[in-house]
């Protein structure tokens, strides 16, 4: 296998040599997705260990299983060079092996309004009724009214309940404040199973939106039993004008062609990388426009208003089960308010924007923005995956699995 390219190094975690990295690669040779492990300059095909990422996550100890498999060519076939797969992914080359979103059968769930700063921006959207031209005026009004008084409130606490009473009396209560400081977090379904895009793929903004933004987020990967076993990065693409008109339009604002991006890989928890590691993770955002525009932001996970455990418990339990596991977007601190074009209009995407979401322990997720209606249609669904897995099983039983 060849040495890592500069592009591959920029995509992998800073401590990639210590990380257990799992993902999916589209394999043109077999015409479907393969579960893989990325170790150094080599991408290992784990199809003989697990047919799906969901299967892998349900093993008693996924990290131990992968560590055991990597030296064993019967379980982990060294099929591709990491540099080649990453380069093809970033180039959007669909004729070569490339990274896909690193989950498959998991349901894509998301938590909203988990940071005070972005909560206030949601309130502003609501007060503007989705009109970006009014954002600066309303932001000033809401800022004067709320000040910094909500920053230290623990959601669901007696102090939060008192703040709610005062805000209602002032006529400033909002559904976003309810889920931001109230007893229950917002949890919604972000995208259908298998619809998320991965590293290098275009993310979609529909033509009916004129005020929208990226949402750089930490995404937890959980098993059917609700145990968090790893994490990745995500872009919870958001249409501010649509959701601002009504929260009942959340589905229209959040679930469109290529509106959920995940990757580049899942990092499994092990002895050196745990949920505790992620509590202080810094997620960086960079948007580079075709017009020379540059936007940079930061999502400091340590400022999240609810612990991960609370978000997971609100998603999974006796009230709701996910037999194939789930991926959980945990929300973002980042809500861009700086003007891109006209003063007072704030930020919105333009076609051709390159969005990079990066963190020290999870690597970098890079995507380009395009119109939903013109991007490749989502066509590989559950029936196609099940048929592919059945065919691969028949080939393996007959001893004709792809050569390493």
C-alpha positions as CSV (number, residue, x, y, z in Angstrom):
1,X,0.0,0.0,0.0
2,X,1.1,3.6,-0.7
3,X,2.0,6.2,1.9
4,X,-0.6,8.6,3.2
5,X,-1.2,11.6,1.0
6,X,-1.4,15.1,2.4
7,X,-5.2,15.0,1.8
8,X,-5.6,11.8,3.7
9,X,-3.6,13.2,6.6
10,X,-5.8,16.2,6.7
11,X,-9.0,14.1,6.9
12,X,-7.9,11.6,9.6
13,X,-7.8,12.4,13.3
14,X,-4.6,14.0,14.6
15,X,-3.8,10.8,16.6
16,X,-5.0,8.4,13.8
17,X,-2.2,6.0,14.6
18,X,-3.9,5.3,18.0
19,X,-7.5,5.4,16.7
20,X,-9.9,2.5,15.7
21,X,-11.6,4.0,12.6
22,X,-14.6,2.3,11.0
23,X,-16.5,3.3,7.9
24,X,-18.0,2.2,4.7
25,X,-16.5,2.1,1.2
26,X,-18.4,1.9,-2.1
27,X,-16.7,-1.0,-3.9
28,X,-17.2,-0.8,-7.7
29,X,-15.9,-4.3,-8.0
30,X,-18.8,-5.9,-6.1
31,X,-21.3,-3.0,-6.7
32,X,-22.0,-2.2,-3.1
33,X,-20.9,-0.9,0.3
34,X,-18.2,-2.7,2.3
35,X,-17.7,-2.2,6.1
36,X,-14.0,-1.2,6.5
37,X,-11.4,-0.3,9.0
38,X,-8.8,2.4,8.2
39,X,-5.4,1.7,9.7
40,X,-2.5,3.8,8.6
41,X,-2.1,3.7,4.9
42,X,-4.4,0.7,4.4
43,X,-8.2,0.3,4.2
44,X,-9.2,-3.2,5.4
45,X,-12.4,-4.9,4.1
46,X,-14.3,-6.2,7.1
47,X,-17.1,-7.9,5.2
48,X,-16.2,-11.3,6.6
49,X,-16.5,-9.9,10.2
50,X,-19.7,-7.9,9.7
51,X,-21.9,-7.3,6.7
52,X,-23.1,-3.9,8.0
53,X,-21.8,-1.3,10.4
54,X,-24.9,-2.0,12.5
55,X,-23.9,-5.7,12.8
56,X,-20.4,-4.6,13.9
57,X,-21.7,-2.3,16.6
58,X,-23.8,-5.1,18.1
59,X,-20.7,-7.3,18.7
60,X,-20.0,-7.6,22.5
61,X,-16.9,-5.4,22.1
62,X,-16.6,-3.8,18.7
63,X,-13.2,-2.3,19.4
64,X,-11.7,-5.6,20.6
65,X,-13.3,-7.4,17.6
66,X,-11.7,-5.0,15.1
67,X,-8.3,-5.2,16.9
68,X,-8.4,-9.0,16.7
69,X,-9.5,-9.0,13.1
70,X,-6.9,-6.6,11.6
71,X,-4.0,-9.0,11.7
72,X,-6.2,-11.8,10.4
73,X,-6.5,-11.8,6.5
74,X,-9.5,-14.2,6.8
75,X,-11.4,-11.4,8.6
76,X,-9.8,-8.2,7.5
77,X,-8.6,-8.0,3.8
78,X,-6.2,-5.2,3.0
79,X,-7.9,-4.1,-0.2
80,X,-7.2,-0.4,-0.8
81,X,-4.7,2.4,-0.1
82,X,-6.1,5.0,2.3
83,X,-4.7,7.8,0.2
84,X,-6.5,6.5,-2.9
85,X,-9.9,6.1,-1.2
86,X,-9.7,9.6,0.4
87,X,-8.5,11.2,-2.8
88,X,-11.3,9.7,-4.7
89,X,-13.8,10.7,-2.1
90,X,-12.7,14.4,-2.0
91,X,-12.7,14.4,-5.8
92,X,-16.2,13.1,-6.0
93,X,-15.1,10.3,-8.2
94,X,-17.9,7.7,-8.3
95,X,-15.9,5.3,-10.5
96,X,-13.4,4.5,-7.8
97,X,-13.6,3.1,-4.3
98,X,-14.7,6.0,-2.1
99,X,-16.0,6.6,1.5
100,X,-19.7,6.7,2.2
101,X,-21.4,7.9,5.3
102,X,-20.0,5.6,8.0
103,X,-23.4,4.3,9.2
104,X,-25.9,2.1,7.4
105,X,-29.0,0.6,9.2
106,X,-28.9,3.1,12.1
107,X,-31.7,5.6,12.4
108,X,-30.4,9.2,12.1
109,X,-31.8,11.1,15.1
110,X,-30.9,14.7,16.2
111,X,-31.2,16.9,19.3
112,X,-31.9,20.6,18.8
113,X,-31.4,23.7,21.0
114,X,-28.8,22.1,23.2
115,X,-26.6,25.3,23.4
116,X,-27.8,28.6,24.8
117,X,-26.3,30.7,21.9
118,X,-28.0,28.7,19.2
119,X,-31.2,28.6,21.2
120,X,-31.3,32.4,21.1
121,X,-30.8,32.3,17.3
122,X,-33.8,29.9,17.1
123,X,-35.9,32.4,19.0
124,X,-34.8,35.1,16.6
125,X,-35.8,32.9,13.6
126,X,-39.2,32.5,15.2
127,X,-39.7,36.2,15.9
128,X,-38.6,37.0,12.3
129,X,-41.0,34.4,10.9
130,X,-38.1,33.3,8.7
131,X,-37.4,36.8,7.3
132,X,-33.6,37.2,7.3
133,X,-34.0,41.0,6.7
134,X,-35.4,41.4,10.2
135,X,-32.8,39.3,12.0
136,X,-30.5,42.1,13.1
137,X,-33.4,44.1,14.6
138,X,-34.9,41.2,16.4
139,X,-31.5,39.9,17.6
140,X,-30.9,43.3,19.3
141,X,-34.4,43.2,20.9
142,X,-34.1,39.6,22.1
143,X,-30.5,40.2,23.4
144,X,-31.6,43.2,25.4
145,X,-34.5,41.3,26.9
146,X,-32.6,38.0,27.7
147,X,-29.1,39.3,28.4
148,X,-26.8,36.6,29.7
149,X,-29.3,35.5,32.3
150,X,-30.0,32.1,30.6
151,X,-26.4,31.0,30.1
152,X,-25.9,29.3,33.4
153,X,-29.3,27.8,33.8
154,X,-29.6,24.0,34.1
155,X,-32.5,22.8,31.9
156,X,-35.3,21.5,34.0
157,X,-34.1,23.0,37.2
158,X,-36.2,25.2,39.6
159,X,-34.2,28.2,38.4
160,X,-35.1,27.4,34.8
161,X,-38.8,27.1,35.8
162,X,-38.6,30.5,37.4
163,X,-37.0,32.0,34.3
164,X,-39.8,30.5,32.2
165,X,-42.4,32.2,34.4
166,X,-40.7,35.6,34.1
167,X,-40.3,35.3,30.3
168,X,-44.0,34.3,29.9
169,X,-45.0,37.4,31.9
170,X,-42.8,39.5,29.6
171,X,-44.4,38.0,26.5
172,X,-41.1,36.5,25.4
173,X,-41.7,32.8,25.9
174,X,-40.9,30.6,22.9
175,X,-41.1,26.9,22.0
176,X,-37.3,27.0,21.5
177,X,-36.9,28.3,25.1
178,X,-39.1,25.4,26.2
179,X,-36.8,22.7,24.8
180,X,-33.7,24.8,25.6
181,X,-34.2,25.2,29.3
182,X,-37.3,23.1,30.0
183,X,-37.3,19.6,31.4
184,X,-37.4,17.8,28.0
185,X,-34.8,18.1,25.1
186,X,-35.9,18.3,21.5
187,X,-35.2,15.0,19.7
188,X,-36.3,14.5,16.1
189,X,-35.6,12.2,13.2
190,X,-33.1,13.9,10.9
191,X,-33.0,11.6,7.9
192,X,-34.1,8.2,6.6
193,X,-31.9,5.2,7.0
194,X,-29.1,5.1,4.3
195,X,-29.8,8.6,3.0
196,X,-26.8,10.4,4.6
197,X,-23.9,11.5,2.5
198,X,-20.2,11.1,3.4
199,X,-16.8,12.7,2.9
200,X,-16.5,14.6,-0.4
201,X,-20.1,14.3,-1.4
202,X,-22.3,17.3,-2.1
203,X,-24.7,18.5,0.5
204,X,-28.0,19.9,-0.6
205,X,-29.9,23.2,-0.2
206,X,-33.3,23.2,-1.9
207,X,-34.2,26.0,-4.3
208,X,-37.1,27.2,-2.1
209,X,-34.7,28.3,0.7
210,X,-32.9,31.7,0.8
211,X,-31.7,31.7,4.5
212,X,-29.8,28.6,5.5
213,X,-26.6,27.4,7.2
214,X,-24.4,24.5,8.2
215,X,-24.6,23.0,11.6
216,X,-21.3,21.4,12.7
217,X,-22.1,18.7,15.3
218,X,-20.7,15.8,17.3
219,X,-22.6,12.6,16.4
220,X,-22.8,9.7,18.9
221,X,-23.1,6.2,17.6
222,X,-25.3,4.0,19.8
223,X,-26.2,0.3,19.8
224,X,-29.7,-1.2,19.9
225,X,-29.4,-1.2,23.7
226,X,-28.6,2.5,23.8
227,X,-24.9,2.1,24.6
228,X,-22.7,4.7,22.9
229,X,-19.8,2.9,21.3
230,X,-18.2,5.6,19.1
231,X,-18.6,9.0,17.5
232,X,-18.3,10.8,14.2
233,X,-18.8,14.3,12.8
234,X,-22.0,15.6,11.2
235,X,-23.5,18.5,9.3
236,X,-27.2,18.9,10.3
237,X,-27.9,21.2,7.3
238,X,-30.5,23.7,8.4
239,X,-33.0,26.0,6.5
240,X,-33.5,28.9,8.8
241,X,-36.2,30.6,6.8
242,X,-38.4,27.4,6.7
243,X,-38.1,26.5,10.3
244,X,-38.5,30.2,11.3
245,X,-41.9,30.3,9.7
246,X,-43.1,27.5,11.9
247,X,-41.5,24.7,14.0
248,X,-44.1,22.4,12.4
249,X,-42.1,22.7,9.2
250,X,-39.0,21.1,10.9
251,X,-39.2,18.1,8.5
252,X,-39.2,20.4,5.5
253,X,-36.3,22.4,7.0
254,X,-34.2,19.4,8.0
255,X,-34.9,16.4,5.7
256,X,-34.1,17.0,2.0
257,X,-31.9,15.3,-0.6
258,X,-28.3,15.2,0.8
259,X,-29.2,17.3,3.8
260,X,-27.5,15.0,6.3
261,X,-23.7,14.5,6.1
262,X,-21.7,12.2,8.4
263,X,-18.0,11.2,8.5
264,X,-15.4,10.8,7.6
265,X,-15.3,7.7,9.8
266,X,-16.6,6.4,13.1
267,X,-14.0,6.3,15.9
268,X,-14.7,3.4,18.2
269,X,-14.4,3.9,22.0
270,X,-11.4,2.0,23.5
271,X,-9.0,2.5,26.4
272,X,-7.7,5.8,25.2
273,X,-10.8,7.3,23.5
274,X,-14.0,7.5,25.5
275,X,-17.2,9.5,26.0
276,X,-15.2,11.6,28.5
277,X,-12.8,12.5,25.8
278,X,-15.6,14.0,23.8
279,X,-17.0,16.2,26.6
280,X,-14.2,18.7,25.8
281,X,-14.0,18.3,22.0
282,X,-13.7,21.4,19.9
283,X,-15.4,21.2,16.5
284,X,-14.2,23.7,14.0
285,X,-16.1,25.0,11.0
286,X,-14.8,26.6,7.9
287,X,-16.9,27.7,4.9
288,X,-15.0,28.8,1.8
289,X,-17.2,30.4,-0.9
290,X,-16.5,30.4,-4.6
291,X,-16.7,34.2,-4.3
292,X,-13.7,34.3,-1.9
293,X,-15.9,34.5,1.2
294,X,-14.6,32.9,4.3
295,X,-16.6,32.0,7.5
296,X,-15.0,30.3,10.5
297,X,-16.8,29.1,13.6
298,X,-16.4,26.8,16.6
299,X,-18.7,24.4,18.4
300,X,-17.3,23.9,21.9
301,X,-18.9,20.7,23.1
302,X,-18.1,21.6,26.8
303,X,-20.7,24.3,26.6
304,X,-23.6,21.9,25.9
305,X,-26.5,22.5,28.3
306,X,-27.4,18.8,28.7
307,X,-25.1,15.9,29.3
308,X,-24.8,13.2,26.6
309,X,-26.4,10.7,28.8
310,X,-29.6,12.8,29.1
311,X,-29.8,13.2,25.3
312,X,-29.4,9.5,24.8
313,X,-32.0,8.7,27.5
314,X,-34.5,11.0,25.8
315,X,-33.9,9.2,22.5
316,X,-33.8,5.6,23.6
317,X,-35.5,3.6,26.3
318,X,-38.8,1.9,27.2
319,X,-40.5,4.7,25.3
320,X,-38.6,4.1,22.0
321,X,-36.4,1.3,20.7
322,X,-34.0,1.1,17.7
323,X,-33.2,-2.5,16.9
324,X,-30.4,-1.5,14.5
325,X,-29.0,1.2,16.7
326,X,-29.0,5.0,16.0
327,X,-26.7,7.9,15.3
328,X,-27.5,11.0,17.4
329,X,-26.6,14.5,16.4
330,X,-26.0,16.3,19.7
331,X,-26.7,19.9,18.6
332,X,-24.5,22.9,17.8
333,X,-23.3,26.0,19.5
334,X,-22.7,27.6,16.2
335,X,-25.3,29.9,14.6
336,X,-23.8,32.3,12.0
337,X,-24.9,35.9,12.4
338,X,-22.2,37.7,10.4
339,X,-23.4,39.3,7.1
340,X,-22.3,37.7,3.8
341,X,-23.8,40.2,1.3
342,X,-26.1,43.0,2.3
343,X,-25.9,44.4,5.8
344,X,-28.4,42.9,8.2
345,X,-29.0,39.9,5.9
346,X,-26.7,37.5,7.9
347,X,-25.2,34.4,6.5
348,X,-26.6,32.0,3.9
349,X,-25.1,29.4,1.7
350,X,-24.2,29.8,-2.0
351,X,-23.8,26.9,-4.4
352,X,-20.1,25.9,-4.5
353,X,-19.4,26.6,-0.8
354,X,-16.9,24.1,0.6
355,X,-17.8,23.2,4.2
356,X,-15.1,21.6,6.4
357,X,-16.0,20.4,9.9
358,X,-13.0,19.3,11.8
359,X,-12.0,18.1,15.3
360,X,-8.8,16.7,16.8
361,X,-10.1,13.2,17.6
362,X,-12.5,12.7,14.7
363,X,-10.8,14.1,11.7
364,X,-12.4,16.3,9.0
365,X,-15.7,16.1,7.1
366,X,-15.5,18.0,3.8
367,X,-18.5,18.7,1.6
368,X,-19.5,21.1,-1.2
369,X,-22.9,22.8,-1.3
370,X,-25.2,22.3,-4.3
371,X,-28.9,22.5,-5.2
372,X,-30.9,19.5,-3.8
373,X,-32.8,19.2,-7.0
374,X,-29.6,18.8,-9.2
375,X,-27.5,16.5,-6.9
376,X,-27.4,12.7,-7.5
377,X,-30.6,11.2,-6.4
378,X,-30.7,8.8,-3.4
379,X,-31.3,5.4,-5.0
380,X,-29.5,2.8,-2.9
381,X,-32.0,1.9,-0.2
382,X,-32.8,-1.0,2.1
383,X,-34.0,-3.3,-0.6
384,X,-30.8,-2.7,-2.6
385,X,-28.6,-3.3,0.5
386,X,-30.4,-6.5,1.4
387,X,-30.1,-7.8,-2.1
388,X,-26.4,-6.9,-2.2
389,X,-25.7,-8.6,1.2
390,X,-27.6,-11.8,0.1
391,X,-25.5,-11.9,-3.2
392,X,-22.3,-11.4,-1.3
393,X,-23.2,-14.1,1.1
394,X,-23.8,-16.6,-1.7
395,X,-20.4,-15.7,-3.3
396,X,-18.6,-16.1,0.0
397,X,-20.2,-19.5,0.7
398,X,-19.1,-20.6,-2.8
399,X,-15.5,-19.5,-2.1
400,X,-15.6,-16.7,-4.7
401,X,-15.2,-13.6,-2.4
402,X,-13.3,-10.7,-3.9
403,X,-9.5,-11.1,-3.7
404,X,-7.5,-9.0,-1.3
